[in-house]
């Protein structure tokens, strides 16, 4: 029964995201501003070094993976959306990038027979069924090289703007979200990462208005998104950062360490 439920959930997610990418459900400028911010956030963790062999789960249309290509030996992007992968491969072909590969494949079917230096889950973990999340994080830890990096970005369960959005938008709020997704609690994810074996975990608040706005303004003017980017920077450097709309978790694999270390930073 559990496998049947998982398959049904995956089918719903695939249907949602095929339509999402086919219909261009986001503002292109806002999307690029968001991805540029994520690249800067990730590069700060490895300011002097390469990302090595990168696995990106839930790569979507591949724009983020192509932005990472200059700092990686090889990037493998996985997604269940055939529309997303088709667009990603087209982008890769047009850009001339030759160290990025895209596969239409659920993470559960990935052959975990190789090691990666960096594993990225950009807006992915909150789509993973709650009961499956600990196992996924354990597999990520097992297939990272020593000193390897895990990076994720997800919606914050404590985000104040999300609570306001539900009240103001009512049922319309859900049309911007897939059926099974949920917000994550940063502290709970930190605990899951430590339980999976990671002993250096950093939480970073990264978004307040930009990600919600790039969907709300999908077919509208783009200039307000620059204001959103500035507002996010101010919010995430303030005492109220913990109530951000989105957060980043960075976990490093250092088996020689015996105790966990946690930092909370702002973008």
NORFENBEL-V290781 format. One record per helix or strand. SS is the DSSP state (a for helix, b for strand). FROM is the first residue (numbers start at 0). LEN is the number of residues. Records with the same first field share a line. If there is no record, write none. Layout:
SS: FROM-LEN ; FROM-LEN
//
This chain:
a: 1-21 ; 27-18 ; 62-9 ; 81-14 ; 106-3 ; 124-3 ; 129-13 ; 159-17 ; 185-11 ; 209-7 ; 223-13 ; 240-3
b: 52-5 ; 73-6 ; 99-5 ; 115-7 ; 143-13 ; 183-1 ; 199-8 ; 245-7 ; 260-6
//
